[in-house]
Amino acid sequence: MNIHDYSRMSEDAEILIVEDSITQAEQLKYILEQNRFKVITAYNGIKALEYLETNTPTLIISDIVMPEMNGYEMCERIKSNENLKNIPVILLTSLSDPQDVIKGLQAGADNFLTKPYNEEFLLSRVNYILLNQQLRKNLSSGMGIEIVFAGQKYFINSNRMQIIDLLLSTYENAIQKNDELARANQELMAMHRELAKKNTQLEKLNEEKNKFLGMAAHDLRNPLSTIKGFSEYILEETEEVLTSRHIEFLNIIMSSSEFMLQLVNDLLDISQIESGKLELNKKPTDITKFIAKNISLNKYWAERKHINLEFIQAEKIPEVIMDDQKMDQVLNNLISNAIKYSPSNTTIQVKLENKNDRVLISVQDEGQGIPEAELDKLFKPFSKTSVKSTAGEKSTGLGLVIARKIVDGHNGKIWVESKVGKGSTFYVEVPIGLA
């Protein structure tokens, strides 16, 4: 039946809404009034009973959960009153518990309506009750029955028509909810298909982006290397005949080209990693000699800032199966970062420990430390913290991202612990053998 057909049955019907939520009461009132029902509202059970002392509405629609007096108690009061018992009562419920039905029968309710409800379903339920109201009166019976449900006794005084109506309404509500779930599931499946389609498109765009980055970085690397090499050559070979101004400019050119070359190399690494082409050449490596070599290469930069760079190893470590070139990139990034962000006259400790079938490398500095709220930024592309390098050194914001990808490729993990004013410690843990 169409929604507009219900108006023919509503001309003489007065409906009492009992609902403590003003918003929900007004919404229900609006729907019913739009369909030519006369509507009265009461915002709790006590106010509803006061209204019923002098008025007899055609139908009552009541919420269950209300302050002072719930819907069950109000319904029971109505059904125990000889003058009011023939007024049909619809209870609004979530029907989350089977005992809702038992309590509704016990209270003498005529019908259930689950929240949230749609307009057509609500009007269909109201129409059904109005059509069957006279038949319900004729089948009225005072007989009762005692039942036990979930270990508790209930006395049901509803007549057979009420019981049938209530159970049918429960069944209808279940069907309605099932239909809503089916529609929601269809919508979810459609969204899933659309999301899968978008993901495919994003993957293609990401591949194109990586190709572009790789091509651009590759084309930039050679001229940048030339600029860096020639500026170094001029500084070394002709420093005696250059003015201090020329030397200053050449140093700027060299440091800028070094930074740009590092950025280009990082972009090439990122594009290769994100395209799934991270190839690891794993082989047995003397981890002690590997770390000592890396420290030796970084000592020059540490000494320029008067920083002491130490290597601590408590015990002999067996050979580690790893890609030494890629892991050198990781360790160099951690040590060079420690140097960048440490002040003069401090110590950086690189420790090597054996953790059963894994090795743990830590790089601990006495620098500024990183605010806890910014730690998550460290391993995200181009993300930088508020911590500044101590001698104006630059950072691409990609080093730690690449380091994590390389460590992940070794089935290891990398993390940081830091405290502002105390310094930071970066940890790398990888399996000794193949994992």
C-alpha positions as CSV (number, residue, x, y, z in Angstrom):
1,M,0.0,0.0,0.0
2,N,1.3,3.5,-0.9
3,I,2.2,5.9,1.9
4,H,-0.5,8.3,0.8
5,D,-3.3,5.7,1.0
6,Y,-3.0,5.7,4.8
7,S,-4.5,9.2,5.1
8,R,-8.0,7.8,4.4
9,M,-7.9,5.9,7.7
10,S,-6.4,8.7,9.8
11,E,-9.2,11.3,9.8
12,D,-10.7,10.2,13.2
13,A,-7.6,8.6,14.7
14,E,-5.8,10.3,17.6
15,I,-2.3,9.0,18.5
16,L,-0.5,9.6,21.8
17,I,3.3,9.6,21.5
18,V,5.2,9.0,24.7
19,E,8.9,9.7,24.2
20,D,11.4,11.4,26.5
21,S,13.6,12.5,23.6
22,I,12.1,15.7,22.2
23,T,13.9,15.3,18.9
24,Q,12.6,11.8,18.3
25,A,9.1,12.7,19.5
26,E,8.9,15.7,17.1
27,Q,10.2,13.5,14.2
28,L,7.5,10.9,14.9
29,K,4.9,13.6,15.3
30,Y,5.9,15.2,12.0
31,I,5.5,11.9,10.1
32,L,2.1,11.1,11.5
33,E,0.7,14.6,11.1
34,Q,1.9,14.6,7.5
35,N,-0.4,11.6,7.1
36,R,-3.4,13.5,8.6
37,F,-3.3,11.9,12.1
38,K,-4.0,14.0,15.1
39,V,-1.0,13.7,17.4
40,I,-0.5,14.4,21.2
41,T,2.9,14.1,22.8
42,A,3.9,13.3,26.4
43,Y,7.5,13.3,27.4
44,N,7.3,10.6,30.0
45,G,5.0,7.8,31.3
46,I,3.6,9.8,34.2
47,K,2.5,12.7,31.9
48,A,0.9,10.2,29.6
49,L,-1.2,8.6,32.4
50,E,-2.3,12.1,33.5
51,Y,-3.5,12.8,29.9
52,L,-5.3,9.4,29.8
53,E,-7.3,10.3,32.9
54,T,-9.5,12.6,30.8
55,N,-8.7,11.5,27.2
56,T,-8.9,8.3,25.2
57,P,-6.6,8.3,22.1
58,T,-7.0,5.7,19.4
59,L,-3.5,4.5,19.7
60,I,-0.4,4.9,21.9
61,I,3.2,4.8,20.6
62,S,5.7,4.7,23.5
63,D,9.4,4.4,24.0
64,I,10.5,1.8,26.5
65,V,13.5,3.5,28.2
66,M,12.3,6.6,30.0
67,P,13.0,8.2,33.3
68,E,10.6,7.9,36.3
69,M,8.4,5.3,34.5
70,N,9.5,3.0,31.6
71,G,7.3,1.9,28.7
72,Y,6.6,-1.5,30.2
73,E,5.2,-0.1,33.5
74,M,3.1,2.5,31.7
75,C,1.7,-0.2,29.3
76,E,0.9,-2.4,32.3
77,R,-0.9,0.4,34.0
78,I,-3.0,1.1,30.9
79,K,-3.9,-2.6,30.3
80,S,-4.9,-3.0,34.0
81,N,-7.3,0.0,33.7
82,E,-10.8,-1.1,32.6
83,N,-11.4,2.1,30.7
84,L,-8.1,2.1,28.9
85,K,-7.2,-1.5,28.3
86,N,-8.6,-1.6,24.7
87,I,-6.3,1.2,23.5
88,P,-3.6,-0.5,21.4
89,V,0.0,0.2,22.6
90,I,3.0,0.1,20.3
91,L,6.4,-0.1,22.1
92,L,9.5,1.4,20.5
93,T,12.5,-0.8,21.1
94,S,15.9,-1.9,19.8
95,L,14.8,-5.6,20.4
96,S,18.4,-6.5,21.3
97,D,17.2,-9.1,23.9
98,P,14.6,-11.8,23.5
99,Q,13.3,-10.9,26.9
100,D,12.0,-7.7,25.3
101,V,9.2,-9.8,23.7
102,I,8.4,-11.6,27.0
103,K,8.3,-8.3,28.9
104,G,6.1,-6.8,26.2
105,L,3.7,-9.7,26.4
106,Q,3.7,-9.5,30.2
107,A,2.9,-5.8,30.1
108,G,0.1,-6.4,27.6
109,A,1.7,-4.5,24.7
110,D,0.0,-5.0,21.3
111,N,3.0,-4.4,18.9
112,F,6.7,-3.7,18.7
113,L,8.4,-1.1,16.4
114,T,12.2,-1.2,16.2
115,K,14.3,2.0,16.2
116,P,15.3,3.4,13.8
117,Y,12.2,2.9,11.7
118,N,11.4,4.1,8.2
119,E,8.2,6.1,7.4
120,E,6.5,3.4,5.3
121,F,7.1,0.7,7.9
122,L,5.7,2.9,10.7
123,L,2.6,3.8,8.8
124,S,2.0,0.2,7.8
125,R,2.1,-0.9,11.4
126,V,-0.3,1.8,12.5
127,N,-2.6,1.0,9.7
128,Y,-2.6,-2.7,10.6
129,I,-3.6,-2.0,14.2
130,L,-6.4,0.4,13.2
131,L,-7.8,-2.1,10.8
132,N,-7.8,-4.9,13.4
133,Q,-8.9,-2.8,16.4
134,Q,-12.5,-4.0,16.5
135,L,-11.6,-7.6,16.0
136,R,-9.2,-7.3,18.9
137,K,-12.0,-6.1,21.2
138,N,-14.2,-9.0,20.2
139,L,-11.5,-11.6,21.1
140,S,-10.7,-10.1,24.5
141,S,-10.1,-12.6,27.1
142,G,-9.1,-12.4,30.8
143,M,-7.3,-15.8,30.8
144,G,-3.6,-15.8,31.7
145,I,-0.7,-18.1,31.5
146,E,2.6,-18.5,33.5
147,I,5.8,-19.2,31.6
148,V,9.4,-19.7,32.4
149,F,12.0,-18.0,30.1
150,A,15.8,-17.8,30.8
151,G,15.3,-19.1,34.3
152,Q,12.7,-16.5,35.2
153,K,8.9,-16.8,35.6
154,Y,6.5,-14.4,33.7
155,F,2.7,-14.2,33.9
156,I,1.2,-13.3,30.5
157,N,-2.3,-11.9,30.6
158,S,-2.5,-10.9,26.9
159,N,-5.3,-12.3,24.8
160,R,-4.5,-14.5,21.8
161,M,-4.9,-11.7,19.3
162,Q,-2.4,-9.5,21.2
163,I,0.1,-12.4,21.4
164,I,-0.2,-13.1,17.7
165,D,0.1,-9.4,16.8
166,L,3.1,-9.0,19.1
167,L,4.9,-12.0,17.7
168,L,4.1,-11.1,14.1
169,S,5.4,-7.6,14.7
170,T,8.6,-9.0,16.1
171,Y,8.9,-11.3,13.1
172,E,8.2,-8.3,10.8
173,N,10.8,-6.2,12.6
174,A,13.3,-9.1,12.2
175,I,12.6,-9.2,8.4
176,Q,12.9,-5.4,8.2
177,K,16.3,-5.5,9.9
178,N,17.4,-8.4,7.8
179,D,16.4,-6.5,4.6
180,E,18.3,-3.4,5.9
181,L,21.4,-5.5,6.6
182,A,21.1,-7.1,3.1
183,R,20.9,-3.6,1.5
184,A,23.8,-2.4,3.6
185,N,25.8,-5.5,2.6
186,Q,25.1,-4.8,-1.1
187,E,26.2,-1.2,-0.6
188,L,29.3,-2.3,1.2
189,M,30.2,-4.8,-1.6
190,A,29.7,-2.1,-4.2
191,M,32.0,0.2,-2.2
192,H,34.5,-2.6,-1.9
193,R,34.5,-3.1,-5.7
194,E,34.9,0.7,-6.2
195,L,37.7,0.8,-3.7
196,A,39.5,-2.1,-5.4
197,K,39.1,-0.3,-8.7
198,K,40.5,3.0,-7.2
199,N,43.4,1.0,-5.6
200,T,44.3,-0.5,-8.9
201,Q,44.3,3.0,-10.4
202,L,46.4,4.3,-7.6
203,E,48.9,1.5,-8.0
204,K,49.2,2.4,-11.7
205,L,49.7,6.1,-10.8
206,N,52.2,5.2,-8.2
207,E,54.2,3.1,-10.7
208,E,54.2,6.1,-13.1
209,K,55.3,8.4,-10.3
210,N,58.2,6.0,-9.4
211,K,59.2,5.8,-13.0
212,F,59.2,9.6,-13.3
213,L,61.2,10.0,-10.1
214,G,63.7,7.4,-11.2
215,M,64.2,9.0,-14.6
216,A,64.4,12.5,-13.3
217,A,66.8,11.5,-10.5
218,H,69.0,9.5,-12.9
219,D,69.3,12.4,-15.3
220,L,70.2,14.8,-12.5
221,R,72.8,12.7,-10.8
222,N,75.5,13.0,-13.5
223,P,75.5,16.8,-13.8
224,L,75.4,17.2,-10.0
225,S,78.3,14.8,-9.6
226,T,80.2,17.0,-12.1
227,I,79.4,20.2,-10.3
228,K,80.5,18.7,-7.0
229,G,83.7,17.2,-8.4
230,F,84.8,20.4,-10.2
231,S,84.1,22.6,-7.2
232,E,86.2,20.2,-5.1
233,Y,89.0,20.3,-7.7
234,I,89.1,24.1,-7.9
235,L,89.2,24.4,-4.1
236,E,92.1,21.9,-3.8
237,E,94.2,23.0,-6.8
238,T,93.7,26.8,-6.9
239,E,93.0,27.8,-3.3
240,E,96.2,29.9,-3.1
241,V,95.2,32.2,-5.9
242,L,91.5,32.6,-4.9
243,T,90.1,35.3,-2.8
244,S,88.2,34.5,0.4
245,R,85.0,35.5,-1.4
246,H,85.6,33.0,-4.2
247,I,86.4,30.3,-1.7
248,E,83.2,31.0,0.2
249,F,81.2,30.8,-3.0
250,L,82.9,27.5,-4.0
251,N,82.2,26.0,-0.6
252,I,78.5,27.0,-1.0
253,I,78.4,25.4,-4.5
254,M,80.1,22.2,-3.2
255,S,77.8,21.8,-0.1
256,S,74.7,22.5,-2.1
257,S,75.7,20.0,-4.8
258,E,76.4,17.4,-2.1
259,F,73.0,17.9,-0.6
260,M,71.3,17.8,-4.0
261,L,73.2,14.7,-5.0
262,Q,72.2,13.0,-1.7
263,L,68.6,13.9,-2.4
264,V,68.8,12.5,-5.9
265,N,70.3,9.3,-4.6
266,D,67.6,9.0,-1.9
267,L,64.9,9.6,-4.5
268,L,66.4,6.8,-6.7
269,D,66.4,4.5,-3.7
270,I,62.8,5.4,-2.8
271,S,61.5,4.9,-6.3
272,Q,63.3,1.5,-6.5
273,I,62.0,0.4,-3.1
274,E,58.4,1.5,-3.7
275,S,58.3,-0.2,-7.1
276,G,59.0,-3.5,-5.3
277,K,62.5,-3.7,-6.8
278,L,64.6,-3.7,-3.6
279,E,67.1,-6.4,-4.4
280,L,69.2,-7.7,-1.5
281,N,72.5,-9.5,-2.1
282,K,72.7,-11.3,1.2
283,K,76.0,-13.0,2.2
284,P,77.9,-13.9,5.4
285,T,79.4,-10.6,6.8
286,D,81.8,-10.0,9.7
287,I,79.5,-7.6,11.5
288,T,82.3,-6.3,13.8
289,K,84.6,-5.3,10.9
290,F,81.5,-3.9,9.1
291,I,80.6,-1.5,11.9
292,A,84.3,-0.6,12.6
293,K,84.7,0.4,8.9
294,N,81.6,2.6,9.0
295,I,82.7,4.3,12.1
296,S,86.1,4.9,10.6
297,L,84.5,6.6,7.6
298,N,82.4,8.9,9.9
299,K,85.2,9.8,12.3
300,Y,86.4,12.7,10.2
301,W,83.0,14.4,10.4
302,A,82.8,13.7,14.1
303,E,86.2,15.1,14.8
304,R,85.4,18.3,12.9
305,K,82.7,18.9,15.5
306,H,84.8,17.7,18.4
307,I,82.6,14.7,18.9
308,N,83.9,11.4,20.3
309,L,82.7,8.4,18.3
310,E,83.0,5.1,20.2
311,F,82.4,1.4,19.3
312,I,81.5,-1.0,22.1
313,Q,81.2,-4.7,21.7
314,A,80.7,-6.9,24.7
315,E,81.3,-10.3,23.1
316,K,82.2,-12.0,19.8
317,I,79.4,-12.0,17.3
318,P,79.1,-14.7,14.6
319,E,78.8,-13.7,10.9
320,V,75.5,-12.2,9.9
321,I,73.7,-13.0,6.6
322,M,73.0,-9.6,5.1
323,D,73.5,-7.2,2.2
324,D,76.5,-5.3,3.5
325,Q,76.1,-2.4,1.1
326,K,72.5,-1.8,1.9
327,M,73.0,-2.2,5.7
328,D,76.0,0.2,5.4
329,Q,73.5,2.7,4.1
330,V,71.4,2.2,7.2
331,L,74.3,2.4,9.7
332,N,75.8,5.4,7.9
333,N,72.5,7.2,8.1
334,L,72.1,6.6,11.9
335,I,75.7,7.6,12.7
336,S,75.7,10.7,10.4
337,N,72.4,11.8,11.9
338,A,73.8,11.4,15.4
339,I,76.7,13.7,14.4
340,K,74.4,16.2,12.7
341,Y,72.3,16.7,15.8
342,S,74.9,16.4,18.5
343,P,76.7,19.4,20.0
344,S,80.5,19.6,20.3
345,N,82.3,17.8,23.2
346,T,79.8,15.0,23.4
347,T,80.1,11.2,22.8
348,I,78.3,9.0,20.3
349,Q,78.4,5.3,21.3
350,V,77.8,2.5,18.7
351,K,77.1,-0.8,20.5
352,L,76.9,-4.3,19.1
353,E,75.2,-7.1,21.1
354,N,74.2,-10.7,20.5
355,K,70.5,-11.4,21.2
356,N,70.3,-15.2,20.7
357,D,69.7,-15.6,17.0
358,R,69.7,-11.9,16.3
359,V,72.1,-9.0,16.5
360,L,71.3,-5.6,18.0
361,I,73.0,-2.5,16.9
362,S,72.4,0.8,18.8
363,V,73.6,4.3,18.1
364,Q,73.3,6.5,21.2
365,D,74.0,10.2,21.2
366,E,74.0,13.0,23.9
367,G,72.2,15.4,21.7
368,Q,69.0,17.4,22.0
369,G,66.5,14.5,22.0
370,I,63.3,14.4,20.0
371,P,59.9,15.4,21.5
372,E,57.7,12.3,22.0
373,A,54.9,13.7,19.9
374,E,57.2,13.9,16.9
375,L,58.7,10.4,17.0
376,D,56.2,9.1,14.5
377,K,57.4,11.6,11.9
378,L,60.9,10.1,11.7
379,F,60.1,7.2,9.5
380,K,57.7,9.0,7.1
381,P,58.9,10.5,3.8
382,F,60.0,14.1,3.9
383,S,58.8,14.5,7.5
384,K,61.1,16.5,9.7
385,T,61.0,17.2,13.5
386,S,61.5,20.5,15.2
387,V,65.0,19.5,16.2
388,K,67.7,21.4,14.3
389,S,71.2,20.2,13.3
390,T,73.9,21.8,15.5
391,A,76.1,23.1,12.6
392,G,73.5,23.9,9.9
393,E,73.8,20.5,8.2
394,K,70.9,19.6,5.8
395,S,68.7,16.6,5.7
396,T,66.6,15.2,2.9
397,G,64.0,13.7,5.2
398,L,64.3,10.3,3.3
399,G,67.2,8.6,5.0
400,L,65.3,6.9,7.8
401,V,62.5,5.9,5.5
402,I,65.0,4.1,3.3
403,A,66.7,2.6,6.4
404,R,63.4,1.1,7.6
405,K,62.6,-0.4,4.1
406,I,66.1,-2.0,4.0
407,V,65.8,-3.3,7.6
408,D,62.3,-4.7,6.8
409,G,63.9,-6.4,3.8
410,H,66.2,-8.2,6.2
411,N,63.2,-9.3,8.4
412,G,64.5,-7.0,11.1
413,K,63.2,-3.9,12.9
414,I,64.3,-0.4,13.6
415,W,63.1,1.9,16.3
416,V,64.1,4.9,18.4
417,E,64.0,5.9,22.1
418,S,64.5,9.6,22.9
419,K,64.2,12.0,25.7
420,V,64.4,15.8,25.2
421,G,67.6,17.2,26.7
422,K,69.1,13.7,27.2
423,G,69.7,12.5,23.7
424,S,68.4,9.7,21.4
425,T,69.2,6.0,20.8
426,F,68.4,4.3,17.5
427,Y,68.2,0.5,17.4
428,V,68.5,-1.9,14.5
429,E,67.8,-5.6,15.1
430,V,68.3,-8.2,12.4
431,P,68.5,-12.0,12.3
432,I,72.0,-13.5,12.3
433,G,71.1,-16.2,9.7
434,L,68.5,-16.2,6.9
435,A,65.0,-15.5,8.2
